Amino acid sequence: MKKIKYAMKVPEEMEDKVARAIGREMPISRKASIEVANAIRGMKLNEAKEFLEDVIKKKRAVPYRRFLDSISHRRGIGPGRYPIKVAKYFLKVLENAEANAKNKNLDVDKLRIIHISTHKGRTIKNYMPRAYRRSTPWFHETVNLQVILMEEEE
């Protein structure tokens, strides 16, 4: 598997206060993952996990700012949706980053998301057979997710 580099370069003097995690080739929507990443960027780790759990329970909607075609209005935030599958995968990657931070002896309560980005992953190509020896492409896009957490100083 090809090695994926992080989109953000962390200075070497800050390396001991940073925890990272990557989710590779996750079978989720790229558009929804961009919106979720924009919603939780800059949040503290505990706030982001609570937000994603509320999205899974359909208590809070993710505000959509970019992909707005035929998206209904939600009370208090404007256009938004509940991308449950995306939130579950994001929660797994955040928990992985939290485990990496615990392994580096960082304080979990002071962690903040300083970088989160989604990139297009591999496209899985399938073909569905049809009548008269034809076929229809049935492609599945995947998403790569990068998260960098940093311990805040007070």
Rosetta blueprint (number, residue, H / E / L):
1 M L
2 K L
3 K L
4 I L
5 K L
6 Y L
7 A L
8 M L
9 K L
10 V L
11 P L
12 E H
13 E H
14 M H
15 E H
16 D H
17 K H
18 V E
19 A E
20 R E
21 A E
22 I E
23 G E
24 R E
25 E E
26 M E
27 P L
28 I L
29 S L
30 R H
31 K H
32 A H
33 S H
34 I H
35 E H
36 V H
37 A H
38 N H
39 A H
40 I H
41 R L
42 G L
43 M L
44 K E
45 L H
46 N H
47 E H
48 A H
49 K H
50 E H
51 F H
52 L H
53 E H
54 D H
55 V H
56 I H
57 K L
58 K L
59 K L
60 R L
61 A L
62 V E
63 P E
64 Y L
65 R L
66 R L
67 F L
68 L L
69 D L
70 S L
71 I L
72 S L
73 H E
74 R E
75 R L
76 G L
77 I L
78 G E
79 P E
80 G E
81 R E
82 Y L
83 P L
84 I H
85 K H
86 V H
87 A H
88 K H
89 Y H
90 F H
91 L H
92 K H
93 V H
94 L H
95 E H
96 N H
97 A H
98 E H
99 A H
100 N H
101 A H
102 K H
103 N H
104 K L
105 N L
106 L L
107 D L
108 V H
109 D H
110 K H
111 L E
112 R E
113 I E
114 I E
115 H E
116 I E
117 S E
118 T E
119 H E
120 K E
121 G E
122 R E
123 T E
124 I E
125 K E
126 N E
127 Y E
128 M E
129 P E
130 R L
131 A H
132 Y H
133 R H
134 R L
135 S E
136 T E
137 P E
138 W E
139 F E
140 H E
141 E E
142 T E
143 V E
144 N E
145 L E
146 Q E
147 V E
148 I E
149 L E
150 M E
151 E E
152 E L
153 E L
154 E L
